[in-house]
Amino acid sequence: MVSALLGITYEVRDEKRSRSDCWRIFRLPAKIIGPSKFEVIEKFASYKSCFQTYAYSATTSTFSNHNCPMKPVKSQRKLHTVSTPLSHLQSLLSLSPSLNKLVEKQKHLMTTALADWICSNTRPLSIVENIGLQNIINYSVQTGYLCGPVLATSVLPCRKTVSKEIKQTAATQWLEIKEILIGAASGRRLALSPDIWLPRKTTFHQVETNKAKKKATLSLDPVSSDENEEMSEDNDDQMEEEHDIRLDLTQNTIQAIRNCVASTSKQNYSPGTLVQLPAEAKRVLLTIMNCKELVKYVKKINLNQDLEARDTVALLQSTIVRWLSLSNCLESVSKSFKVLSAIFDERHLDKKRLERITISILEKVIEFLKSWKHIMTKIQSSSILSIHTFTPRIDVLNSALEDSPNNTKPLEKGKRNLLE
């Protein structure tokens, strides 16, 4: 056996080591230093399709597991495709700490750009939570991942293109709504409710075959005079009778106000002064004015932080553009009055602003405004047209005004009736 092996002649081949399959799809990045002259950037490699760049030293294990949506070579087993570029980026963020740091840096730059945009164009802060903006950013990230660095002007459409797309989308959705309306009308399951305040908006209600109720608001374009002349009343009446279309809100409102007669008010609303007012009304107005002045002073010297540090309600300012701000302002003064007085003593501040406020009058004003606050809250939170709840809300206010300050049972009864 040994003699047989010794008789075999061996040949030494001078060959280089076999290269990794990664170099079929990865290339060394280089920078241009002159005409037809390039300088290789050492210790980096880039994927030739998506230009994703990795750092490497002696081995290719750093980028051999690169995930790319492009089809890999057949001989490379470690490379595979992914369903979406976005899912691939999310997986990379969870696996690569260095890439995560890079994303955090880009996030800081994005935050700065958003802040500049919001301030320079007077945009609301809630726009950063807008789903549409998030979708645009997702598409931008995918575009950069697939195509590499591109200019925004090369992917953003112009105004005419966007306008054309909106019109096409609207036309498609109108055809879908048309089929729904025709089907509901043919099955006698359709009711139309025009908005008497906004003539171009109409709400349609329909009942599905499984007795489920659905509604949607339509924004209607006005009919031109030429088209209006072509429409005959006979055809309209025939269509309403055939499909049982009911325009309920408008007809009911017309019937309700048919016998109403406009009357002129005999009250004198000419401007007056505090001197001309009765003493009781003057004290109420002075109390409200003193509370507003106290709130401005507390905010100016920054005492709200001291109030919050002592687990007390901070003082709220009153503004004419917000319905409930006056009531909230007076309530905050009443709740924080004792603690605020102690803070004034500790800081040796002038307590004249506190002494001008009569607590008994302040509490009566707050009690008087409770019914108004209740009604205003209902108006803001309810989805029902305010004209349909006008009468019961007036009854609640009348009962509150007729009650004595010490008797609140009728007011609570009126609130329960309104809630029912």
Rosetta blueprint (number, residue, H / E / L):
1 M L
2 V H
3 S H
4 A H
5 L H
6 L H
7 G L
8 I L
9 T L
10 Y L
11 E L
12 V L
13 R L
14 D L
15 E L
16 K L
17 R L
18 S L
19 R L
20 S L
21 D H
22 C H
23 W H
24 R H
25 I L
26 F E
27 R E
28 L L
29 P L
30 A E
31 K E
32 I E
33 I E
34 G E
35 P L
36 S L
37 K E
38 F E
39 E E
40 V E
41 I L
42 E L
43 K L
44 F E
45 A E
46 S E
47 Y E
48 K L
49 S L
50 C L
51 F L
52 Q L
53 T E
54 Y E
55 A E
56 Y L
57 S L
58 A L
59 T L
60 T L
61 S L
62 T L
63 F L
64 S L
65 N L
66 H L
67 N L
68 C L
69 P L
70 M L
71 K L
72 P L
73 V L
74 K L
75 S L
76 Q L
77 R L
78 K L
79 L L
80 H L
81 T L
82 V L
83 S L
84 T L
85 P H
86 L H
87 S H
88 H H
89 L H
90 Q H
91 S H
92 L H
93 L H
94 S H
95 L H
96 S L
97 P H
98 S H
99 L H
100 N H
101 K H
102 L H
103 V H
104 E H
105 K H
106 Q H
107 K H
108 H H
109 L H
110 M H
111 T H
112 T H
113 A H
114 L H
115 A H
116 D H
117 W H
118 I H
119 C H
120 S H
121 N H
122 T L
123 R L
124 P L
125 L H
126 S H
127 I H
128 V H
129 E H
130 N L
131 I H
132 G H
133 L H
134 Q H
135 N H
136 I H
137 I H
138 N H
139 Y H
140 S H
141 V H
142 Q H
143 T H
144 G H
145 Y H
146 L H
147 C H
148 G L
149 P L
150 V L
151 L L
152 A H
153 T H
154 S H
155 V H
156 L L
157 P L
158 C L
159 R H
160 K H
161 T H
162 V H
163 S H
164 K H
165 E H
166 I H
167 K H
168 Q H
169 T H
170 A H
171 A H
172 T H
173 Q H
174 W H
175 L H
176 E H
177 I H
178 K H
179 E H
180 I H
181 L H
182 I H
183 G H
184 A H
185 A H
186 S H
187 G L
188 R L
189 R L
190 L E
191 A E
192 L E
193 S E
194 P E
195 D L
196 I L
197 W L
198 L L
199 P L
200 R L
201 K E
202 T E
203 T E
204 F E
205 H E
206 Q E
207 V E
208 E L
209 T L
210 N L
211 K L
212 A L
213 K E
214 K E
215 K E
216 A E
217 T E
218 L E
219 S E
220 L L
221 D L
222 P L
223 V L
224 S L
225 S H
226 D H
227 E H
228 N H
229 E H
230 E H
231 M L
232 S L
233 E H
234 D H
235 N H
236 D H
237 D H
238 Q H
239 M H
240 E H
241 E H
242 E H
243 H H
244 D L
245 I L
246 R L
247 L E
248 D H
249 L H
250 T H
251 Q H
252 N H
253 T H
254 I H
255 Q H
256 A H
257 I H
258 R L
259 N L
260 C L
261 V L
262 A L
263 S L
264 T L
265 S L
266 K L
267 Q L
268 N L
269 Y L
270 S L
271 P L
272 G L
273 T L
274 L H
275 V H
276 Q H
277 L L
278 P L
279 A H
280 E H
281 A H
282 K H
283 R H
284 V H
285 L H
286 L H
287 T H
288 I H
289 M H
290 N H
291 C H
292 K H
293 E H
294 L H
295 V H
296 K H
297 Y H
298 V H
299 K H
300 K H
301 I L
302 N L
303 L L
304 N H
305 Q H
306 D H
307 L H
308 E H
309 A H
310 R L
311 D L
312 T L
313 V L
314 A L
315 L L
316 L L
317 Q L
318 S L
319 T L
320 I L
321 V L
322 R L
323 W L
324 L L
325 S H
326 L H
327 S H
328 N H
329 C H
330 L H
331 E H
332 S H
333 V H
334 S H
335 K H
336 S H
337 F H
338 K H
339 V H
340 L H
341 S H
342 A H
343 I H
344 F H
345 D H
346 E H
347 R H
348 H L
349 L L
350 D L
351 K L
352 K H
353 R H
354 L H
355 E H
356 R L
357 I L
358 T L
359 I H
360 S H
361 I H
362 L H
363 E H
364 K H
365 V H
366 I H
367 E H
368 F H
369 L H
370 K H
371 S H
372 W H
373 K H
374 H H
375 I H
376 M H
377 T H
378 K H
379 I H
380 Q H
381 S H
382 S L
383 S L
384 I L
385 L L
386 S H
387 I H
388 H H
389 T L
390 F H
391 T H
392 P H
393 R H
394 I H
395 D H
396 V H
397 L H
398 N H
399 S H
400 A H
401 L H
402 E H
403 D L
404 S L
405 P L
406 N L
407 N L
408 T L
409 K H
410 P H
411 L H
412 E H
413 K H
414 G H
415 K H
416 R H
417 N H
418 L H
419 L H
420 E L
